[in-house]
Amino acid sequence: MSIFRFFTRTPSAPAARERLQVLLAHERTNGDESDLVTALRDEIMAVIAKHMQIDREKVSVKMERGAQVSTLAVDIEIPFDGKKRAA
Amino acid sequence: MSIFRFFTRTPSAPAARERLQVLLAHERTNGDESDLVTALRDEIMAVIAKHMQIDREKVSVKMERGAQVSTLAVDIEIPFDGKKRAA
């Protein structure tokens, strides 16, 4: 499954940056489609944006929908000058 | 690493429930401690609570802090009658 590739991939060359990764996995016992993961994606991104400036070009979003499991993987590269102080 | 155990563990016996898993991984290039993951935990839980009723007894939260990476794993069991309609 690609979620394992996502978290086990070899790090890129060292660089002066931080990364924040978010993974959601929604497992359903019935086969109904669900927009829960889709809905959470934008709201969680908004939560993150309250803590730091997010460069849209530095954000990778991968979503996979299966019959039983939907997964969302968000990978955010954080510039050092993009940090805000949390209130 | 335990985050892999978390996502690869054998499912429990089939039951009439759904699960939502959230994983955060914050990778720092300097060694400074960060409360980013801690801050995001409560705010993301609040986002999820807008979409469903969360039974605190059905929520597992595991946090690990390392020198370079902090991880947070949240595992939520969703009762079928706990769903709300997203606005």
N, CA and C atoms of all chains as a GROMACS GRO file, in nm:
protein
  522
    1MET      N    1   0.084  -0.120   0.000
    1MET     CA    2   0.000   0.000   0.000
    1MET      C    3   0.088   0.125   0.000
    2SER      N    4   0.041   0.223  -0.067
    2SER     CA    5   0.126   0.340  -0.085
    2SER      C    6   0.146   0.416   0.046
    3ILE      N    7   0.058   0.400   0.144
    3ILE     CA    8   0.080   0.473   0.268
    3ILE      C    9   0.209   0.428   0.334
    4PHE      N   10   0.249   0.305   0.312
    4PHE     CA   11   0.374   0.258   0.370
    4PHE      C   12   0.491   0.315   0.293
    5ARG      N   13   0.478   0.320   0.162
    5ARG     CA   14   0.583   0.384   0.083
    5ARG      C   15   0.601   0.528   0.129
    6PHE      N   16   0.488   0.593   0.155
    6PHE     CA   17   0.492   0.734   0.192
    6PHE      C   18   0.578   0.757   0.316
    7PHE      N   19   0.562   0.670   0.416
    7PHE     CA   20   0.633   0.692   0.541
    7PHE      C   21   0.768   0.623   0.546
    8THR      N   22   0.796   0.535   0.453
    8THR     CA   23   0.922   0.464   0.460
    8THR      C   24   1.020   0.508   0.352
    9ARG      N   25   0.979   0.601   0.270
    9ARG     CA   26   1.067   0.639   0.160
    9ARG      C   27   1.198   0.699   0.213
   10THR      N   28   1.298   0.688   0.133
   10THR     CA   29   1.428   0.742   0.170
   10THR      C   30   1.422   0.894   0.175
   11PRO      N   31   1.472   0.952   0.281
   11PRO     CA   32   1.470   1.099   0.288
   11PRO      C   33   1.549   1.161   0.173
   12SER      N   34   1.506   1.277   0.131
   12SER     CA   35   1.581   1.348   0.029
   12SER      C   36   1.710   1.402   0.090
   13ALA      N   37   1.794   1.459   0.010
   13ALA     CA   38   1.921   1.513   0.058
   13ALA      C   39   1.894   1.611   0.172
   14PRO      N   40   1.984   1.614   0.270
   14PRO     CA   41   1.963   1.704   0.384
   14PRO      C   42   1.943   1.848   0.336
   15ALA      N   43   1.848   1.915   0.396
   15ALA     CA   44   1.820   2.053   0.358
   15ALA      C   45   1.772   2.125   0.483
   16ALA      N   46   1.783   2.255   0.481
   16ALA     CA   47   1.746   2.335   0.597
   16ALA      C   48   1.596   2.359   0.597
   17ARG      N   49   1.522   2.256   0.629
   17ARG     CA   50   1.378   2.267   0.631
   17ARG      C   51   1.324   2.162   0.728
   18GLU      N   52   1.199   2.182   0.764
   18GLU     CA   53   1.129   2.084   0.844
   18GLU      C   54   1.015   2.028   0.761
   19ARG      N   55   0.962   1.914   0.804
   19ARG     CA   56   0.848   1.858   0.734
   19ARG      C   57   0.743   1.816   0.834
   20LEU      N   58   0.619   1.831   0.792
   20LEU     CA   59   0.506   1.782   0.870
   20LEU      C   60   0.427   1.689   0.780
   21GLN      N   61   0.404   1.569   0.828
   21GLN     CA   62   0.327   1.472   0.752
   21GLN      C   63   0.198   1.440   0.827
   22VAL      N   64   0.091   1.434   0.753
   22VAL     CA   65  -0.039   1.401   0.810
   22VAL      C   66  -0.095   1.284   0.731
   23LEU      N   67  -0.136   1.181   0.800
   23LEU     CA   68  -0.199   1.069   0.732
   23LEU      C   69  -0.333   1.038   0.797
   24LEU      N   70  -0.435   1.029   0.715
   24LEU     CA   71  -0.567   0.986   0.763
   24LEU      C   72  -0.600   0.853   0.698
   25ALA      N   73  -0.655   0.763   0.775
   25ALA     CA   74  -0.705   0.637   0.720
   25ALA      C   75  -0.844   0.614   0.777
   26HIS      N   76  -0.941   0.600   0.690
   26HIS     CA   77  -1.078   0.578   0.733
   26HIS      C   78  -1.121   0.440   0.686
   27GLU      N   79  -1.146   0.355   0.782
   27GLU     CA   80  -1.180   0.216   0.754
   27GLU      C   81  -1.328   0.195   0.781
   28ARG      N   82  -1.399   0.154   0.677
   28ARG     CA   83  -1.544   0.134   0.692
   28ARG      C   84  -1.576  -0.016   0.692
   29THR      N   85  -1.674  -0.052   0.770
   29THR     CA   86  -1.715  -0.192   0.771
   29THR      C   87  -1.825  -0.218   0.670
   30ASN      N   88  -1.892  -0.114   0.626
   30ASN     CA   89  -1.983  -0.134   0.513
   30ASN      C   90  -1.916  -0.073   0.389
   31GLY      N   91  -1.976  -0.088   0.276
   31GLY     CA   92  -1.911  -0.045   0.153
   31GLY      C   93  -1.947   0.095   0.110
   32ASP      N   94  -2.021   0.166   0.191
   32ASP     CA   95  -2.064   0.300   0.151
   32ASP      C   96  -1.946   0.393   0.126
   33GLU      N   97  -1.958   0.469   0.024
   33GLU     CA   98  -1.861   0.575   0.004
   33GLU      C   99  -1.876   0.678   0.115
   34SER      N  100  -1.770   0.745   0.146
   34SER     CA  101  -1.775   0.844   0.252
   34SER      C  102  -1.693   0.964   0.212
   35ASP      N  103  -1.744   1.081   0.244
   35ASP     CA  104  -1.667   1.202   0.218
   35ASP      C  105  -1.600   1.252   0.345
   36LEU      N  106  -1.595   1.167   0.447
   36LEU     CA  107  -1.534   1.210   0.573
   36LEU      C  108  -1.390   1.254   0.553
   37VAL      N  109  -1.314   1.175   0.482
   37VAL     CA  110  -1.172   1.208   0.464
   37VAL      C  111  -1.158   1.336   0.383
   38THR      N  112  -1.240   1.349   0.281
   38THR     CA  113  -1.236   1.471   0.201
   38THR      C  114  -1.268   1.593   0.286
   39ALA      N  115  -1.368   1.581   0.370
   39ALA     CA  116  -1.408   1.693   0.454
   39ALA      C  117  -1.298   1.728   0.554
   40LEU      N  118  -1.236   1.625   0.611
   40LEU     CA  119  -1.133   1.650   0.710
   40LEU      C  120  -1.008   1.712   0.649
   41ARG      N  121  -0.982   1.679   0.523
   41ARG     CA  122  -0.861   1.730   0.458
   41ARG      C  123  -0.853   1.883   0.466
   42ASP      N  124  -0.957   1.950   0.420
   42ASP     CA  125  -0.952   2.097   0.415
   42ASP      C  126  -0.952   2.157   0.555
   43GLU      N  127  -1.024   2.095   0.648
   43GLU     CA  128  -1.031   2.151   0.783
   43GLU      C  129  -0.898   2.134   0.857
   44ILE      N  130  -0.834   2.022   0.835
   44ILE     CA  131  -0.704   2.001   0.899
   44ILE      C  132  -0.599   2.093   0.838
   45MET      N  133  -0.607   2.114   0.708
   45MET     CA  134  -0.514   2.209   0.645
   45MET      C  135  -0.533   2.349   0.702
   46ALA      N  136  -0.658   2.385   0.730
   46ALA     CA  137  -0.684   2.516   0.789
   46ALA      C  138  -0.626   2.525   0.930
   47VAL      N  139  -0.636   2.416   1.006
   47VAL     CA  140  -0.578   2.413   1.140
   47VAL      C  141  -0.426   2.432   1.132
   48ILE      N  142  -0.363   2.363   1.039
   48ILE     CA  143  -0.217   2.374   1.025
   48ILE      C  144  -0.178   2.516   0.984
   49ALA      N  145  -0.258   2.574   0.897
   49ALA     CA  146  -0.227   2.708   0.847
   49ALA      C  147  -0.233   2.813   0.958
   50LYS      N  148  -0.302   2.780   1.068
   50LYS     CA  149  -0.304   2.874   1.180
   50LYS      C  150  -0.168   2.878   1.251
   51HIS      N  151  -0.091   2.772   1.236
   51HIS     CA  152   0.037   2.762   1.307
   51HIS      C  153   0.157   2.801   1.221
   52MET      N  154   0.140   2.799   1.091
   52MET     CA  155   0.254   2.832   1.005
   52MET      C  156   0.204   2.878   0.870
   53GLN      N  157   0.291   2.949   0.802
   53GLN     CA  158   0.260   2.988   0.666
   53GLN      C  159   0.288   2.869   0.576
   54ILE      N  160   0.189   2.829   0.500
   54ILE     CA  161   0.203   2.714   0.412
   54ILE      C  162   0.218   2.763   0.269
   55ASP      N  163   0.326   2.719   0.206
   55ASP     CA  164   0.349   2.746   0.064
   55ASP      C  165   0.281   2.634  -0.014
   56ARG      N  166   0.178   2.670  -0.090
   56ARG     CA  167   0.100   2.568  -0.160
   56ARG      C  168   0.186   2.481  -0.251
   57GLU      N  169   0.296   2.536  -0.298
   57GLU     CA  170   0.384   2.458  -0.385
   57GLU      C  171   0.465   2.356  -0.308
   58LYS      N  172   0.467   2.372  -0.175
   58LYS     CA  173   0.546   2.280  -0.091
   58LYS      C  174   0.456   2.177  -0.023
   59VAL      N  175   0.333   2.167  -0.069
   59VAL     CA  176   0.239   2.074  -0.009
   59VAL      C  177   0.206   1.964  -0.109
   60SER      N  178   0.224   1.840  -0.067
   60SER     CA  179   0.185   1.725  -0.148
   60SER      C  180   0.064   1.659  -0.084
   61VAL      N  181  -0.040   1.638  -0.161
   61VAL     CA  182  -0.160   1.572  -0.110
   61VAL      C  183  -0.190   1.451  -0.198
   62LYS      N  184  -0.198   1.336  -0.135
   62LYS     CA  185  -0.230   1.214  -0.208
   62LYS      C  186  -0.350   1.148  -0.142
   63MET      N  187  -0.451   1.121  -0.219
   63MET     CA  188  -0.570   1.056  -0.166
   63MET      C  189  -0.596   0.928  -0.242
   64GLU      N  190  -0.630   0.825  -0.168
   64GLU     CA  191  -0.668   0.698  -0.230
   64GLU      C  192  -0.799   0.651  -0.170
   65ARG      N  193  -0.889   0.610  -0.257
   65ARG     CA  194  -1.017   0.558  -0.210
   65ARG      C  195  -1.026   0.411  -0.246
   66GLY      N  196  -1.048   0.329  -0.148
   66GLY     CA  197  -1.073   0.188  -0.172
   66GLY      C  198  -1.213   0.154  -0.130
   67ALA      N  199  -1.250   0.028  -0.151
   67ALA     CA  200  -1.385  -0.014  -0.115
   67ALA      C  201  -1.406  -0.005   0.036
   68GLN      N  202  -1.302  -0.036   0.112
   68GLN     CA  203  -1.317  -0.038   0.258
   68GLN      C  204  -1.237   0.072   0.328
   69VAL      N  205  -1.131   0.118   0.266
   69VAL     CA  206  -1.042   0.213   0.332
   69VAL      C  207  -1.012   0.330   0.239
   70SER      N  208  -1.027   0.450   0.289
   70SER     CA  209  -0.979   0.569   0.219
   70SER      C  210  -0.861   0.625   0.296
   71THR      N  211  -0.758   0.665   0.224
   71THR     CA  212  -0.642   0.723   0.290
   71THR      C  213  -0.608   0.857   0.229
   72LEU      N  214  -0.558   0.944   0.312
   72LEU     CA  215  -0.513   1.076   0.270
   72LEU      C  216  -0.375   1.098   0.330
   73ALA      N  217  -0.280   1.137   0.248
   73ALA     CA  218  -0.146   1.166   0.295
   73ALA      C  219  -0.109   1.307   0.253
   74VAL      N  220  -0.076   1.388   0.350
   74VAL     CA  221  -0.037   1.527   0.325
   74VAL      C  222   0.107   1.546   0.374
   75ASP      N  223   0.190   1.598   0.290
   75ASP     CA  224   0.332   1.618   0.322
   75ASP      C  225   0.363   1.766   0.300
   76ILE      N  226   0.399   1.834   0.408
   76ILE     CA  227   0.418   1.978   0.405
   76ILE      C  228   0.563   2.011   0.437
   77GLU      N  229   0.626   2.084   0.349
   77GLU     CA  230   0.761   2.132   0.375
   77GLU      C  231   0.750   2.271   0.435
   78ILE      N  232   0.813   2.288   0.552
   78ILE     CA  233   0.798   2.410   0.629
   78ILE      C  234   0.923   2.495   0.617
   79PRO      N  235   0.913   2.612   0.560
   79PRO     CA  236   1.031   2.700   0.558
   79PRO      C  237   1.058   2.752   0.699
   80PHE      N  238   1.184   2.770   0.732
   80PHE     CA  239   1.217   2.814   0.868
   80PHE      C  240   1.156   2.948   0.902
   81ASP      N  241   1.143   3.033   0.802
   81ASP     CA  242   1.086   3.166   0.830
   81ASP      C  243   0.934   3.165   0.823
   82GLY      N  244   0.875   3.047   0.804
   82GLY     CA  245   0.730   3.041   0.792
   82GLY      C  246   0.659   3.014   0.923
   83LYS      N  247   0.739   2.992   1.028
   83LYS     CA  248   0.676   2.957   1.154
   83LYS      C  249   0.610   3.077   1.220
   84LYS      N  250   0.495   3.050   1.273
   84LYS     CA  251   0.428   3.148   1.357
   84LYS      C  252   0.433   3.095   1.500
   85ARG      N  253   0.425   3.183   1.590
   85ARG     CA  254   0.412   3.144   1.729
   85ARG      C  255   0.268   3.105   1.756
   86ALA      N  256   0.248   2.990   1.813
   86ALA     CA  257   0.112   2.952   1.852
   86ALA      C  258   0.068   3.040   1.967
   87ALA      N  259  -0.058   3.079   1.962
   87ALA     CA  260  -0.110   3.168   2.068
   87ALA      C  261  -0.114   3.094   2.200
   88MET      N  262   0.991   0.112   1.400
   88MET     CA  263   0.922   0.225   1.462
   88MET      C  264   0.776   0.190   1.486
   89SER      N  265   0.723   0.242   1.592
   89SER     CA  266   0.588   0.203   1.628
   89SER      C  267   0.483   0.254   1.530
   90ILE      N  268   0.514   0.360   1.455
   90ILE     CA  269   0.411   0.407   1.361
   90ILE      C  270   0.382   0.301   1.257
   91PHE      N  271   0.480   0.218   1.226
   91PHE     CA  272   0.454   0.113   1.129
   91PHE      C  273   0.373   0.002   1.192
   92ARG      N  274   0.404  -0.030   1.317
   92ARG     CA  275   0.322  -0.129   1.386
   92ARG      C  276   0.177  -0.081   1.391
   93PHE      N  277   0.162   0.049   1.416
   93PHE     CA  278   0.028   0.104   1.430
   93PHE      C  279  -0.054   0.078   1.305
   94PHE      N  280   0.005   0.098   1.189
   94PHE     CA  281  -0.073   0.086   1.066
   94PHE      C  282  -0.072  -0.053   1.006
   95THR      N  283   0.016  -0.139   1.053
   95THR     CA  284   0.023  -0.271   0.993
   95THR      C  285  -0.029  -0.379   1.085
   96ARG      N  286  -0.076  -0.342   1.202
   96ARG     CA  287  -0.121  -0.445   1.294
   96ARG      C  288  -0.240  -0.522   1.237
   97THR      N  289  -0.253  -0.644   1.284
   97THR     CA  290  -0.362  -0.728   1.238
   97THR      C  291  -0.494  -0.672   1.288
   98PRO      N  292  -0.592  -0.663   1.199
   98PRO     CA  293  -0.721  -0.610   1.243
   98PRO      C  294  -0.782  -0.700   1.350
   99SER      N  295  -0.858  -0.640   1.438
   99SER     CA  296  -0.929  -0.718   1.537
   99SER      C  297  -1.044  -0.790   1.468
  100ALA      N  298  -1.112  -0.873   1.544
  100ALA     CA  299  -1.224  -0.948   1.489
  100ALA      C  300  -1.324  -0.852   1.427
  101PRO      N  301  -1.388  -0.895   1.318
  101PRO     CA  302  -1.484  -0.806   1.252
  101PRO      C  303  -1.591  -0.759   1.350
  102ALA      N  304  -1.626  -0.633   1.342
  102ALA     CA  305  -1.726  -0.576   1.430
  102ALA      C  306  -1.798  -0.467   1.352
  103ALA      N  307  -1.916  -0.434   1.396
  103ALA     CA  308  -1.998  -0.335   1.328
  103ALA      C  309  -1.957  -0.195   1.370
  104ARG      N  310  -1.843  -0.154   1.321
  104ARG     CA  311  -1.793  -0.022   1.357
  104ARG      C  312  -1.700   0.026   1.245
  105GLU      N  313  -1.672   0.154   1.248
  105GLU     CA  314  -1.576   0.212   1.158
  105GLU      C  315  -1.460   0.265   1.239
  106ARG      N  316  -1.348   0.288   1.173
  106ARG     CA  317  -1.235   0.345   1.244
  106ARG      C  318  -1.176   0.458   1.163
  107LEU      N  319  -1.129   0.558   1.234
  107LEU     CA  320  -1.056   0.668   1.172
  107LEU      C  321  -0.920   0.676   1.240
  108GLN      N  322  -0.816   0.673   1.160
  108GLN     CA  323  -0.681   0.683   1.214
  108GLN      C  324  -0.616   0.811   1.164
  109VAL      N  325  -0.551   0.880   1.254
  109VAL     CA  326  -0.480   1.003   1.220
  109VAL      C  327  -0.336   0.987   1.265
  110LEU      N  328  -0.243   1.014   1.177
  110LEU     CA  329  -0.103   1.009   1.215
  110LEU      C  330  -0.036   1.139   1.175
  111LEU      N  331   0.034   1.198   1.270
  111LEU     CA  332   0.116   1.316   1.242
  111LEU      C  333   0.262   1.280   1.263
  112ALA      N  334   0.346   1.324   1.174
  112ALA     CA  335   0.490   1.308   1.192
  112ALA      C  336   0.556   1.442   1.162
  113HIS      N  337   0.629   1.494   1.260
  113HIS     CA  338   0.695   1.622   1.246
  113HIS      C  339   0.845   1.597   1.249
  114GLU      N  340   0.909   1.624   1.138
  114GLU     CA  341   1.052   1.600   1.124
  114GLU      C  342   1.125   1.734   1.126
  115ARG      N  343   1.214   1.748   1.223
  115ARG     CA  344   1.288   1.872   1.237
  115ARG      C  345   1.432   1.853   1.192
  116THR      N  346   1.488   1.955   1.131
  116THR     CA  347   1.629   1.946   1.092
  116THR      C  348   1.721   2.000   1.200
  117ASN      N  349   1.668   2.077   1.291
  117ASN     CA  350   1.747   2.110   1.409
  117ASN      C  351   1.693   2.029   1.527
  118GLY      N  352   1.757   2.036   1.639
  118GLY     CA  353   1.718   1.951   1.749
  118GLY      C  354   1.621   2.014   1.847
  119ASP      N  355   1.572   2.131   1.813
  119ASP     CA  356   1.483   2.198   1.906
  119ASP      C  357   1.357   2.117   1.931
  120GLU      N  358   1.314   2.117   2.054
  120GLU     CA  359   1.185   2.059   2.084
  120GLU      C  360   1.076   2.145   2.023
  121SER      N  361   0.968   2.085   1.993
  121SER     CA  362   0.859   2.159   1.931
  121SER      C  363   0.728   2.112   1.990
  122ASP      N  364   0.638   2.205   2.013
  122ASP     CA  365   0.506   2.168   2.060
  122ASP      C  366   0.405   2.169   1.947
  123LEU      N  367   0.455   2.172   1.823
  123LEU     CA  368   0.364   2.175   1.710
  123LEU      C  369   0.269   2.056   1.710
  124VAL      N  370   0.323   1.938   1.730
  124VAL     CA  371   0.240   1.818   1.725
  124VAL      C  372   0.139   1.819   1.839
  125THR      N  373   0.185   1.861   1.957
  125THR     CA  374   0.094   1.870   2.071
  125THR      C  375  -0.020   1.968   2.043
  126ALA      N  376   0.015   2.081   1.983
  126ALA     CA  377  -0.088   2.181   1.954
  126ALA      C  378  -0.186   2.131   1.848
  127LEU      N  379  -0.134   2.063   1.748
  127LEU     CA  380  -0.221   2.014   1.642
  127LEU      C  381  -0.314   1.903   1.691
  128ARG      N  382  -0.267   1.826   1.789
  128ARG     CA  383  -0.348   1.714   1.837
  128ARG      C  384  -0.487   1.758   1.881
  129ASP      N  385  -0.492   1.857   1.969
  129ASP     CA  386  -0.621   1.900   2.022
  129ASP      C  387  -0.707   1.967   1.916
  130GLU      N  388  -0.642   2.042   1.827
  130GLU     CA  389  -0.720   2.113   1.726
  130GLU      C  390  -0.777   2.017   1.622
  131ILE      N  391  -0.700   1.914   1.588
  131ILE     CA  392  -0.751   1.816   1.492
  131ILE      C  393  -0.862   1.733   1.556
  132MET      N  394  -0.848   1.703   1.684
  132MET     CA  395  -0.955   1.630   1.752
  132MET      C  396  -1.083   1.712   1.752
  133ALA      N  397  -1.070   1.843   1.768
  133ALA     CA  398  -1.188   1.930   1.766
  133ALA      C  399  -1.251   1.930   1.627
  134VAL      N  400  -1.169   1.928   1.523
  134VAL     CA  401  -1.221   1.922   1.386
  134VAL      C  402  -1.300   1.793   1.365
  135ILE      N  403  -1.243   1.683   1.411
  135ILE     CA  404  -1.311   1.553   1.395
  135ILE      C  405  -1.443   1.551   1.472
  136ALA      N  406  -1.441   1.611   1.590
  136ALA     CA  407  -1.561   1.611   1.673
  136ALA      C  408  -1.675   1.689   1.610
  137LYS      N  409  -1.643   1.777   1.515
  137LYS     CA  410  -1.750   1.847   1.445
  137LYS      C  411  -1.826   1.754   1.351
  138HIS      N  412  -1.762   1.646   1.312
  138HIS     CA  413  -1.823   1.555   1.215
  138HIS      C  414  -1.888   1.434   1.278
  139MET      N  415  -1.848   1.402   1.399
  139MET     CA  416  -1.904   1.283   1.462
  139MET      C  417  -1.895   1.296   1.613
  140GLN      N  418  -1.976   1.218   1.680
  140GLN     CA  419  -1.966   1.211   1.824
  140GLN      C  420  -1.853   1.117   1.860
  141ILE      N  421  -1.760   1.166   1.938
  141ILE     CA  422  -1.644   1.086   1.975
  141ILE      C  423  -1.661   1.039   2.119
  142ASP      N  424  -1.653   0.909   2.136
  142ASP     CA  425  -1.654   0.851   2.270
  142ASP      C  426  -1.511   0.845   2.318
  143ARG      N  427  -1.483   0.921   2.425
  143ARG     CA  428  -1.344   0.931   2.472
  143ARG      C  429  -1.285   0.795   2.506
  144GLU      N  430  -1.370   0.702   2.543
  144GLU     CA  431  -1.318   0.569   2.576
  144GLU      C  432  -1.278   0.492   2.451
  145LYS      N  433  -1.322   0.539   2.336
  145LYS     CA  434  -1.293   0.469   2.211
  145LYS      C  435  -1.181   0.537   2.133
  146VAL      N  436  -1.109   0.626   2.199
  146VAL     CA  437  -1.001   0.697   2.133
  146VAL      C  438  -0.868   0.656   2.195
  147SER      N  439  -0.777   0.615   2.110
  147SER     CA  440  -0.641   0.582   2.154
  147SER      C  441  -0.546   0.689   2.099
  148VAL      N  442  -0.468   0.748   2.187
  148VAL     CA  443  -0.370   0.849   2.145
  148VAL      C  444  -0.232   0.805   2.189
  149LYS      N  445  -0.142   0.797   2.094
  149LYS     CA  446  -0.004   0.759   2.126
  149LYS      C  447   0.090   0.865   2.070
  150MET      N  448   0.172   0.919   2.155
  150MET     CA  449   0.267   1.021   2.111
  150MET      C  450   0.409   0.975   2.143
  151GLU      N  451   0.497   0.997   2.047
  151GLU     CA  452   0.638   0.968   2.069
  151GLU      C  453   0.720   1.088   2.028
  152ARG      N  454   0.814   1.124   2.114
  152ARG     CA  455   0.903   1.236   2.083
  152ARG      C  456   1.043   1.184   2.069
  153GLY      N  457   1.102   1.211   1.955
  153GLY     CA  458   1.242   1.178   1.935
  153GLY      C  459   1.322   1.305   1.916
  154ALA      N  460   1.451   1.289   1.900
  154ALA     CA  461   1.536   1.407   1.883
  154ALA      C  462   1.501   1.480   1.754
  155GLN      N  463   1.467   1.406   1.651
  155GLN     CA  464   1.442   1.466   1.520
  155GLN      C  465   1.298   1.457   1.477
  156VAL      N  466   1.227   1.356   1.524
  156VAL     CA  467   1.092   1.333   1.476
  156VAL      C  468   0.998   1.312   1.595
  157SER      N  469   0.886   1.382   1.593
  157SER     CA  470   0.779   1.355   1.686
  157SER      C  471   0.663   1.294   1.609
  158THR      N  472   0.602   1.191   1.665
  158THR     CA  473   0.488   1.132   1.598
  158THR      C  474   0.369   1.125   1.693
  159LEU      N  475   0.252   1.139   1.634
  159LEU     CA  476   0.128   1.127   1.709
  159LEU      C  477   0.036   1.034   1.630
  160ALA      N  478  -0.017   0.934   1.697
  160ALA     CA  479  -0.110   0.841   1.632
  160ALA      C  480  -0.240   0.841   1.711
  161VAL      N  481  -0.349   0.872   1.642
  161VAL     CA  482  -0.481   0.875   1.705
  161VAL      C  483  -0.568   0.773   1.633
  162ASP      N  484  -0.631   0.688   1.710
  162ASP     CA  485  -0.714   0.580   1.655
  162ASP      C  486  -0.852   0.594   1.718
  163ILE      N  487  -0.951   0.621   1.634
  163ILE     CA  488  -1.085   0.651   1.682
  163ILE      C  489  -1.182   0.546   1.631
  164GLU      N  490  -1.253   0.485   1.722
  164GLU     CA  491  -1.358   0.391   1.684
  164GLU      C  492  -1.489   0.467   1.679
  165ILE      N  493  -1.556   0.458   1.566
  165ILE     CA  494  -1.675   0.539   1.542
  165ILE      C  495  -1.799   0.451   1.552
  166PRO      N  496  -1.887   0.478   1.648
  166PRO     CA  497  -2.012   0.404   1.653
  166PRO      C  498  -2.100   0.444   1.535
  167PHE      N  499  -2.176   0.351   1.482
  167PHE     CA  500  -2.258   0.382   1.365
  167PHE      C  501  -2.360   0.491   1.393
  168ASP      N  502  -2.405   0.498   1.517
  168ASP     CA  503  -2.504   0.600   1.548
  168ASP      C  504  -2.439   0.732   1.588
  169GLY      N  505  -2.308   0.739   1.577
  169GLY     CA  506  -2.239   0.861   1.618
  169GLY      C  507  -2.216   0.959   1.505
  170LYS      N  508  -2.256   0.917   1.383
  170LYS     CA  509  -2.227   1.005   1.271
  170LYS      C  510  -2.319   1.126   1.265
  171LYS      N  511  -2.258   1.236   1.233
  171LYS     CA  512  -2.336   1.356   1.206
  171LYS      C  513  -2.326   1.383   1.056
  172ARG      N  514  -2.422   1.451   1.008
  172ARG     CA  515  -2.414   1.497   0.870
  172ARG      C  516  -2.326   1.621   0.865
  173ALA      N  517  -2.225   1.620   0.778
  173ALA     CA  518  -2.146   1.742   0.760
  173ALA      C  519  -2.232   1.849   0.696
  174ALA      N  520  -2.214   1.972   0.743
  174ALA     CA  521  -2.295   2.081   0.689
  174ALA      C  522  -2.258   2.106   0.543
   0.00000   0.00000   0.00000
